Amino acid sequence: MPKFDITDAANSDDATTIYKIRDLLALCPAFWEIANVAASAAAAKIIVGIHARPESGETYTNEELKALFCVAQLFNPVPSQKIVYQSAGGPVPESGGVHELMIHRYCTGEEIGGHEARNDTYIWFYDRICRLQRWLLEEAERSLCPRLSMIQPVCEGAYGLFGETTAQGEFLWARMVISWGDEAQGQA
Protein backbone atom coordinates (compact mmCIF):
# COMPACT_ATOMS: atom_id res chain seq x y z
CA MET A 1 0.00 0.00 0.00
CA PRO A 2 1.40 3.44 -0.88
CA LYS A 3 2.41 5.70 2.00
CA PHE A 4 2.91 9.47 1.99
CA ASP A 5 6.54 10.48 2.46
CA ILE A 6 6.92 14.13 3.48
CA THR A 7 10.55 14.10 2.26
CA ASP A 8 9.62 13.23 -1.33
CA ALA A 9 10.45 16.25 -3.53
CA ALA A 10 7.71 15.23 -5.99
CA ASN A 11 4.91 15.82 -3.44
CA SER A 12 2.13 18.24 -4.27
CA ASP A 13 2.19 21.72 -2.78
CA ASP A 14 -1.10 20.88 -1.05
CA ALA A 15 0.12 17.87 0.89
CA THR A 16 3.47 19.47 1.67
CA THR A 17 1.76 22.62 2.95
CA ILE A 18 -0.56 20.82 5.34
CA TYR A 19 2.46 19.06 6.89
CA LYS A 20 4.38 22.33 7.13
CA ILE A 21 1.42 23.90 8.92
CA ARG A 22 1.51 20.93 11.31
CA ASP A 23 5.21 21.54 11.94
CA LEU A 24 4.60 25.25 12.59
CA LEU A 25 1.71 24.48 14.95
CA ALA A 26 3.92 22.09 16.91
CA LEU A 27 6.41 24.95 17.43
CA CYS A 28 3.77 27.42 18.62
CA PRO A 29 4.00 28.40 22.32
CA ALA A 30 0.26 29.18 22.48
CA PHE A 31 -0.53 25.65 21.26
CA TRP A 32 1.76 24.17 23.93
CA GLU A 33 -0.27 26.05 26.55
CA ILE A 34 -3.62 24.98 25.11
CA ALA A 35 -2.49 21.34 24.94
CA ASN A 36 -0.70 21.57 28.30
CA VAL A 37 2.40 19.88 26.87
CA ALA A 38 6.10 20.55 26.53
CA ALA A 39 7.33 21.62 23.11
CA SER A 40 8.73 18.14 22.48
CA ALA A 41 5.27 16.54 22.90
CA ALA A 42 3.22 19.01 20.84
CA ALA A 43 3.43 17.20 17.48
CA ALA A 44 1.79 14.11 19.00
CA LYS A 45 -1.35 16.22 19.65
CA ILE A 46 -1.78 17.11 15.95
CA ILE A 47 -3.56 14.88 13.46
CA VAL A 48 -3.17 15.49 9.73
CA GLY A 49 -6.09 14.29 7.62
CA ILE A 50 -8.62 11.84 8.97
CA HIS A 51 -8.28 9.54 11.93
CA ALA A 52 -10.03 6.41 13.05
CA ARG A 53 -12.26 7.77 15.78
CA PRO A 54 -13.98 10.09 15.72
CA GLU A 55 -14.09 11.31 12.13
CA SER A 56 -15.66 14.51 13.37
CA GLY A 57 -14.97 16.30 16.63
CA GLU A 58 -18.71 16.29 17.14
CA THR A 59 -18.56 12.68 18.27
CA TYR A 60 -15.87 12.75 20.98
CA THR A 61 -17.21 11.38 24.21
CA ASN A 62 -16.15 12.98 27.47
CA GLU A 63 -13.91 9.98 28.25
CA GLU A 64 -12.25 10.06 24.81
CA LEU A 65 -11.42 13.73 25.08
CA LYS A 66 -10.34 13.36 28.70
CA ALA A 67 -7.83 10.70 27.59
CA LEU A 68 -6.56 12.94 24.77
CA PHE A 69 -6.91 16.20 26.78
CA CYS A 70 -6.28 18.21 23.62
CA VAL A 71 -6.26 17.32 19.96
CA ALA A 72 -5.77 19.44 16.85
CA GLN A 73 -6.78 18.24 13.42
CA LEU A 74 -5.62 19.70 10.10
CA PHE A 75 -7.70 18.66 7.11
CA ASN A 76 -8.92 19.67 3.67
CA PRO A 77 -12.40 21.16 3.58
CA VAL A 78 -15.25 19.59 1.66
CA PRO A 79 -15.97 20.86 -0.89
CA SER A 80 -12.43 21.70 -1.86
CA GLN A 81 -11.42 25.34 -2.15
CA LYS A 82 -8.20 24.76 -4.07
CA ILE A 83 -7.13 26.31 -7.36
CA VAL A 84 -4.35 25.41 -9.76
CA TYR A 85 -3.57 28.05 -12.38
CA GLN A 86 -1.04 28.99 -15.00
CA SER A 87 1.01 31.95 -13.84
CA ALA A 88 1.90 34.79 -16.17
CA GLY A 89 5.52 34.52 -15.10
CA GLY A 90 6.38 31.06 -16.32
CA PRO A 91 5.55 27.57 -17.49
CA VAL A 92 5.08 26.07 -14.01
CA PRO A 93 1.51 26.01 -12.68
CA GLU A 94 0.94 27.61 -9.31
CA SER A 95 -1.61 26.67 -6.70
CA GLY A 96 -3.41 27.84 -3.62
CA GLY A 97 -6.26 26.90 -1.38
CA VAL A 98 -7.27 26.41 2.21
CA HIS A 99 -6.81 23.89 4.96
CA GLU A 100 -8.89 23.80 8.11
CA LEU A 101 -7.68 23.49 11.67
CA MET A 102 -9.92 22.33 14.48
CA ILE A 103 -8.78 22.20 18.10
CA HIS A 104 -10.65 20.42 20.90
CA ARG A 105 -9.57 20.68 24.53
CA TYR A 106 -11.00 18.86 27.52
CA CYS A 107 -12.19 21.00 30.46
CA THR A 108 -11.21 19.97 33.96
CA GLY A 109 -13.65 20.28 36.84
CA GLU A 110 -11.84 23.29 38.31
CA GLU A 111 -11.95 25.06 34.93
CA ILE A 112 -15.74 24.85 34.72
CA GLY A 113 -16.66 24.97 38.42
CA GLY A 114 -18.94 27.98 38.55
CA HIS A 115 -19.59 30.85 36.18
CA GLU A 116 -16.47 32.89 37.01
CA ALA A 117 -14.07 29.96 36.54
CA ARG A 118 -15.88 28.90 33.37
CA ASN A 119 -15.67 32.43 31.95
CA ASP A 120 -12.00 32.85 32.91
CA THR A 121 -11.17 29.56 31.17
CA TYR A 122 -13.07 30.63 28.06
CA ILE A 123 -11.27 34.01 27.88
CA TRP A 124 -7.93 32.26 28.43
CA PHE A 125 -8.66 29.82 25.58
CA TYR A 126 -9.87 32.62 23.28
CA ASP A 127 -6.67 34.58 23.99
CA ARG A 128 -4.45 31.56 23.23
CA ILE A 129 -6.29 30.89 19.96
CA CYS A 130 -5.81 34.54 18.91
CA ARG A 131 -2.11 34.30 19.81
CA LEU A 132 -1.83 31.03 17.89
CA GLN A 133 -3.30 32.60 14.74
CA ARG A 134 -0.96 35.59 14.84
CA TRP A 135 2.08 33.44 15.63
CA LEU A 136 1.42 31.05 12.73
CA LEU A 137 1.27 33.91 10.22
CA GLU A 138 4.31 35.70 11.65
CA GLU A 139 6.39 32.53 11.79
CA ALA A 140 5.35 31.49 8.28
CA GLU A 141 6.48 34.90 7.03
CA ARG A 142 9.83 34.60 8.85
CA SER A 143 10.50 31.14 7.49
CA LEU A 144 9.12 31.96 4.01
CA CYS A 145 7.04 28.86 4.25
CA PRO A 146 4.37 27.50 3.79
CA ARG A 147 3.10 30.63 2.00
CA LEU A 148 0.29 31.33 4.44
CA SER A 149 -1.73 34.40 3.59
CA MET A 150 -4.66 34.51 5.98
CA ILE A 151 -6.31 32.74 8.88
CA GLN A 152 -10.05 33.17 9.02
CA PRO A 153 -11.67 32.07 12.28
CA VAL A 154 -14.86 30.08 11.94
CA CYS A 155 -15.02 29.99 15.72
CA GLU A 156 -12.20 31.47 17.83
CA GLY A 157 -13.32 29.69 20.93
CA ALA A 158 -16.46 28.17 22.31
CA TYR A 159 -17.64 25.73 24.88
CA GLY A 160 -18.97 22.59 23.36
CA LEU A 161 -21.81 20.38 23.92
CA PHE A 162 -21.68 20.12 20.16
CA GLY A 163 -24.02 17.16 19.98
CA GLU A 164 -26.05 18.43 22.96
CA THR A 165 -25.36 15.21 24.82
CA THR A 166 -24.07 14.91 28.35
CA ALA A 167 -21.86 12.00 27.23
CA GLN A 168 -19.62 14.59 25.57
CA GLY A 169 -19.09 16.67 28.68
CA GLU A 170 -17.87 20.24 28.39
CA PHE A 171 -14.93 21.07 26.20
CA LEU A 172 -13.41 24.05 24.44
CA TRP A 173 -13.04 24.14 20.70
CA ALA A 174 -11.93 26.44 17.92
CA ARG A 175 -12.01 26.14 14.15
CA MET A 176 -10.19 28.19 11.54
CA VAL A 177 -9.57 28.25 7.80
CA ILE A 178 -5.94 28.73 6.79
CA SER A 179 -5.38 30.17 3.29
CA TRP A 180 -2.15 29.38 1.48
CA GLY A 181 -0.73 29.62 -2.01
CA ASP A 182 1.24 31.46 -4.64
CA GLU A 183 0.56 34.92 -6.10
CA ALA A 184 -3.17 34.42 -6.69
CA GLN A 185 -3.77 32.85 -3.29
CA GLY A 186 -6.57 35.28 -2.51
CA GLN A 187 -8.54 33.74 -5.36
CA ALA A 188 -8.68 30.32 -3.73
N, C-alpha and C positions, 0 to 999 in steps of 0.2 A: 504494500500500500504506500502511495506517495506521502511524504512528509514535507512540511514547509521548513526550509532552512533559511533563517534570517541572514546568514552570511553569503548567500548566493547572489552574485552581482546581477543576475538576470531577473531578479524579482521585480514585480510591478511596483510602481510608486505607491499605489494604494496600500498594499500589504506591508511594504517597508515603512510607510508613514505610521500606520497604526502601531507597529512595534516600537517605533521611535517615540511616539507619544507615551506608550507604556514606560519606556526607559526614563523619559522626562518626569513622568508622574512619580516613579519610584524614587527620584532624587528630590522631590518637593517636600520641604519642611512642613508645610501645612498638611500635606497628606499623611506624613508620619504622625502628626498630632491627632488627626481624625482617626487613624487606624490604631493609635496607641502602640506603635512599634518603633524599634530602632531603625535607622536608615537601612541597615543590612537585611532587614526582614520585610521591607516595604514591597518589593517585587512579588513576593508570594501572596500578597493581598489583591493582586491585579490579574484579572482574567481577560484574555484577548479572544474575541469571538464568542462562540456559544460554550456552554458547559452542561454537564449532565443533569444537574438538578439545582435549582430550578432553572428553566429556560428563561423565565421572566422573574424579576425581583418581586413581582406581585404574589408569588407563591411561596416565599420563604416562610417557614413556621418560626415561632419564637425560639424554639430549641435549635433549629438550624442556624439562625442568625446569631444566637448566643454563642454557639460553637465557633463560628467564623469571626465574630465580633464586628469586623468591618470587611467589606468586599467592594472592589471597584470592577466594573466591567466596561471594556471598550469594544464597540461593535459597529457594524455598518447598518445604517438605517434602512428600513423597508417602507416605501420604495426607495431605491437608490437615488442619491442626489449628486452623482459623479458626472463629470464631463471629460471627454478627451477631444482635443482640438488641434488643428494644424496652426502652429505659430507663424507669424509673419517673418520672424527672424531666422528661420531655418527649416531643414527637412525633418527634424525630429518632433513628433507630436508631443504636446504638453498635456497635463491633466490637472484636475482639481476636484474637490468634493468635500464631503463632511464625514466625520465619524462621530459617534455619540459616546458619552461617558456617563455611566450611572454609578452612584456610590450609595451603598446602604450601610448603616452603622447601628448596631445594637444599642439600646439604652439601658443603663443599669438602674436599679431601684433608687439609688440616691440622686440620679440625674432627673428622675421624673417624679420624685416624692414631693408633691405639692406644686402649686402654680408657680411660685417664685423660682424654685429649682428647675422646673420644666422650662420656663421662659429663659432663664440664664443659659441652660444647655442649648436651647434653640438658637439664641443670639450667638453663642460661642461657635456653634456649627456653621451658621450663616457666615460669620466672619472668616472662618477657616476656608470655606468654599470660595468666598470672594478673593482671599489671599492666594488660594490655589490657582484660580483662573488667571490672575495677574502674573503670578510667578511663571506659569507655563508659557505665556506669551513672551515675557521678558527673557526667559531662558532660551526659548526657541530662537529669538532674535539674536542673542549672544552667540549661540552655537551655529547659527545659520542653517538650522535644521529643526524640525521637518517642514519648514515653510508654512507655519501656522499663520493665519491672517486674522482670525476672529474666534472668540468663544461666546456663544449665545446661550445664556441660561434658559432652560425650559422651566426649571424649578431650582432656585438657589439654596433651598433648604426647606424641609417640611417634616412634620411628624407624620408617620405612616400609621395607618390601619388601612393600607391600600385596599385590601379585599374586604374591609369592614368585618373582619373576624377576630375574635379574641385569641385564636390559636397563633396569630401572627405577633401578638404583643405590640409594644410601641417601639418604633425605630425612627431614626432620622434618615432622610434620603435627599439626594440632589441629582439632577439630570441636566446635562449640557450638550450642545452641539458644537463640535470643533471643526472649523473650516480650514482647509489646507489647499495648497496648489501653487501653480506657476502664475504667470502674469495675469491671466484672466480668472484667477481664483474667485473673485467676487461674483462671477457668473454661475458658479456651481450651485 
